[in-house]
Amino acid sequence: MRNARQVSRSKPKRKHVESVPRKLPFDCAIRDKRTDLRLSLRDVQKATGISASSVQRIEHGSDVPLSFALRLAEFFESSVEDLWSEKSK
């Protein structure tokens, strides 16, 4: 997976990721990180394979599947714990 600095307009390769039934609160720092890097919801969608509407729901406080949290953390070159703990800062 490419990280946020390597995003281009090309379609990313998608790999199969099993659904994880556990969910985490994860609205935390995703929007701040995305806007700081001047990325659109579509840019994140293309790089992670997570739909733009799902990313938007996450940014507004919706629960996120663990598989999405892991993909977003990898994309933003951070850990799930770091992104999640930024919520309280």
Secondary structure, 3 states (H helix, E strand, C coil): CCCHHHCCCCCCCCCCCCCCCCEEECCCCHHHHHHHCCCCHHHHHHHHCCCHHHHHHHHCCCEEEHHHHHHHHHHCCCCHHHHHHHHHC
